[in-house]
């Protein structure tokens, strides 16, 4: 039973979905189907994936379930897919930001699923504010009072943190579910922002700001570019970094709308949109057929 419980957390990962696309089967997927799906041979992969996801919603709301709900609601109801980029698992100093949205400004959403605890919350938020000015926590609606109490103990930082809660009906952005984040720049530093960037991204910023890259030995290139970056006013440097991050994870609205809702996060974050025709063929096929 324990192994099956862990397996369901892996169904919506890149490895499992890629295996299904390329080979038509996956051991983890088969374990979960056997445990949770009645009469799977009579159902398509689309139906089975929907049923597994529904089970997560009723009994096992893990990080993927929260992330996928958030992505669906942000990119179909609030922001445009064409003008917004969302990143997942972004390292900011010593912690990983679950969900980062770039749309003119940058926002971090720290997801606290039904399976998470709050032991590291202050350290996580402190690191996120080194690079981002708006940070929020997304958790279950029953945790709202607890989060409010924890944040109240953190002074100005805690007062700035937004709170979003996932209701039992899977709503997030209803009026009762939201405390909007406030801008908080006190912890920002150039180094943390710079380390969000890949080489070509920080080189692009240095070229824009100074017209040329530093002429140093390759071993000193990173440090020299960082020193140039640190000469740019802090908020301007942050904005330029967001411009570069926004160029990642590009996907058209038409393609995004074609993705089965339960799979949007997997396809979007794993870059599987290029395999969408194969995925659609899989979803239409019968399990075990």
PyMOL commands that set and color helices and strands:
alter all, ss='L'
color gray80, all
select helices_A, chain A and resi 2-8+14-23+27-36+40-42+45-59+63-78+81-83+121-128+141-152+155-160+175-177+190-194+199-210+218-229+234-245+253-258+261-270+272-284
alter helices_A, ss='H'
color red, helices_A
select strands_A, chain A and resi 85-92+95-102+106-112+134-140+162-166+178-179
alter strands_A, ss='S'
color yellow, strands_A
deselect
rebuild
show_as cartoon
